[in-house]
Amino acid sequence: MTKSMQKNGLLLAIFAVICTGLVAITHTLTKDRIAAQQQSELQKSITDVVSKDLYNNNLFDDCISVTSPEFLGNDQIKQVYRGRVNGEPAVLAIESTAPNGYSGSIELLTGFNINNEITGVRVINHKETPGLGDKVEIKKSDWITSFNGLKVEGEDDTRWAVRKDGGMFDQFTGATITPRAVVTAVKNTALYYQNNKKALFAPTQQNCRGELNERD
């Protein structure tokens, strides 16, 4: 009996070691590819919210890291990608989080021009219910484009709510929580931009990747 238990324990231990090794090898072989894919998807999202026609610098060389739990959704570091025309401020793309989606946090990227108008919004990560809350994703519906060209007129701008709450944004049938969370998050991001625009465009010694900026 004891020998049988020892044998089974040894087999389980060997199996666990082999599985752990396979997971580690798979992670090592795929991490660069996954990182490259994530970078590619981020670049596409940035292009979607701030058109390349609106700036002539490299956004990834002119980005900064910020935190604002009150306006950007949580205490995690967010990236701000700064677009300029011949060195002059033109557009921004700001990462933020809608912390109160139906199935958890929803990661967003919102673009603004120098006149405080929204140039685009994209959901870059979410766990919403397929067929309901996932309509905030551009692949599922064009609802997210309803922010294009809009501007927030201060914290008391009551238009920034879903129609069920008296606002101007449609909600989804059977899924009000998710669009409500996104509308609130985009409004808060817009307020953050308006309140900090000068500082967000200010020169910095390093970009968000920790690289020194040559122009500084």
Buried (B, 14 or more C-beta within 10 A) or exposed (E): EEEEEEEEEEEEEEEEEEEEEEEEEEEEEEEEEEEEEEEEEBEEBBBBBBBEEBBEBEBBBBBBBBEBEEBBBBEEEBBBBBBBEEEEBBBBBBBBBBBBBBBEBBBBBBBBBBEBBBBBBBBBBBEBBEEBBBBBBBEBBEBBEBBBEBEBEEEEBEEBBBEEBEBBBBBBEEBBBBBBBBBBBBBBBBBBBBEBBEEBBEEBEEBBEEEEEEEE
